[in-house]
């Protein structure tokens, strides 16, 4: 095998996510990425645990606040529960998640320990049933202060998920923004003739 052929093979394996080449250190087998599924109504931590991932959650903030305009557009201007979490995979920060929960259920969850409990499960325990969700996923780069929380340099590529979850009455219950490190997670979905609807829109 020639050196050119070897380099091409290594580059292809790196493009496929199977190898990681680190300047000055060498070439290493890449750790498999966790999968963020678009075709599930489960919470993020539930999805990852179902894949056999070790997930832990740090609660960074949990209190009632008036939501910003991008949240109030869905939940209204009244006070809602602001829940800020850091998701760690095998002890390493992977996802920053900011969730806003409409009151009265938001107020009822203010003192609930959500570090090891699904937010959707906690909402269901208060008699609110999750019916559907709409989600927009877009590429972005990290900026402060989320970059510091994820222990990454500003400018690191990430996925940002904005999800609005609705109850049986088709009223928004949760507005959620998750910043996902593209270096540790990949996005995956299943397509079927009558299944997931995917729309492509211009970001300009």
C-alpha angles and dihedrals in degrees: 000000000000123000090246091054091048092051091049091051092049091048091051092050089049091050088052090053094245097112134037119206113202116190112242093008108061140238122318138182106260121236112247113259123241116243126238106203122210096193098065134085092204121111120264095254091049091053092051095046089050086060090054094257122150104236128181129176132216115199107220097176139355117176144114116270141156105263124238119254096267089057097037088057086072106025101032127240100291123109115284136180111270108204117184118187139174115212117209125197112205087342096309122112110251109153135030110203127190114186129182117199121198118237143271087043090038091057090047091055095049094103098031117118102240097169092101102015129086112247089220091052091049090050091049090053087062091056099261115127121207109229109172144338138211119211138188119197121193138167117248140154126249121262132179134312095021091050090061092047091052091043092236134125118262109262095039110144115252142166117241118204121196110190130179115196122202134202129223089277087058091242118135113259104171133024110195134185118190124185107204126194108235090204093068104026138047130199118238137172140170119236127208136167091255099023135080118008114219121190124189116210134176115256092209 
